[in-house]
């Protein structure tokens, strides 16, 4: 099962412990972890289910490609990292 991990910075704002969940896509994995945690869902995803602009997701060290539908595939040994996106100069 894919492992989802949230940075400590996110966890200061909303409880979302790391854990392994079932899923074949990022969307399925996130649905599993957010099933009992609507506050975390609202923090990471917008009302259309897309990744919020201030958030970023990496799958096995690579940036998420599909930020709208979260269709990037994952495997049982995938690692999904969710963090706040940084910007500035």
Phi, psi and omega in degrees: 000140178297147177257132176248131179231138178249143179293158178298327179299318177294319184292344174291335183261329183208136180290122178202078181294153177291146175192168177266139182222162176278150175158147178253349175227166177300320179301314181296318180295316179293321176303319181294316183284331181270355184308319180253015185220071182296334178295316178295320178303312181294335179283323185268320185247150176276184184290349176263358180087008177270158179292130178298153183298330182271007180242156174219150181231135175242138175244116183051042176083000180249141179299144176301133180275311185262090181282347182271306185256351177057040185274001179304133181286150173228158177241177181299335181256013179289151175238124181249121180248130181244129182212166175283137178283143179251145176217169179133183186233000000 
